[in-house]
Amino acid sequence: DPVATVAIFHALDVDPVLNMLVFGESILNDAVAIVLTTAVLDSNDPYMSTTEAILSAINRFWLMFFASAGIGVLFALI
């Protein structure tokens, strides 16, 4: 669990670069998991073309990526 790992890193005062790498990897994993799940669900929509489904998945990926990063930065600053 990346949240537990980052919490332990803070408690042990681990190198900040390692902390950032784990945090960044967890953000990317969350975004990819959400996008892949919704892309598979959207692919069953008979009213959506293949191009629309691909563009929707790309847009959703960037939305989730930046939203996750923004929330992470917000909580890190608190």
N, C-alpha and C positions, 0 to 999 in steps of 0.2 A: 504494500500500500504506500504510494508516494507521500501521502499526507503524514503518515507515521514516520516515514524516513526523514522527511524534511523537519519534523518536530524533533526527532532525535539528533539530527545534524545541528539544530539550533542549541539544544541542550549540551551537546558535546563541543560546541564551537569549532565545527569542521570548516575546512577551507571553503571560502565563499564561492569559488569557481565550481567546485563539486556540488555545492548546494544549488547553484543556478542551473547546472546541467540536469540534475534530477528534477527540479521544478519545471524546467522547459520541456523535458521529456514527458512529464505527466500532463502538461497542458496539451501537447500534441496528441498524446494517446486519447485523451478525453474527446477532443475534437474529431479525430478519425473514427472513433467508435460510434459517436453519435451520427456522423455523416454516413458511414457505411450502413448502419442500421436503417436510417430513414431512406437512404438510396434504394436499398433492397425493398422496403415497403412501398416506395414510390414506383418502383419498376412494375408493380402489379396493377397500377392504375391504367385502365384501358384508354383513358382520355388524354394521357400524357405521351407525347412522342419521345423517342429516344434522346433527341437533342435537348428537349426540355428537361428530361430527367437528369441528364448529365450536367446541364447548366445549373439546375436546382441543387444538385449535390455539391458542385463547386462553390456556389454562393453560400450554401449552408455551412460548408467547411470553413470558409473565411469568417463568417459570422460567429461560429462557435469558437474558432481560434482566437479572434480578437476579444470576444466577450469573456472567455476563460482567462486570457491574459490580463484584461482590464480588472476583472474581479480579483485575480491573484495579486496584482499590484496594489489595488485598493486595500485589501486585507493586510498586505505586507507593510503598508504605510501606517496602519492603525496601531 
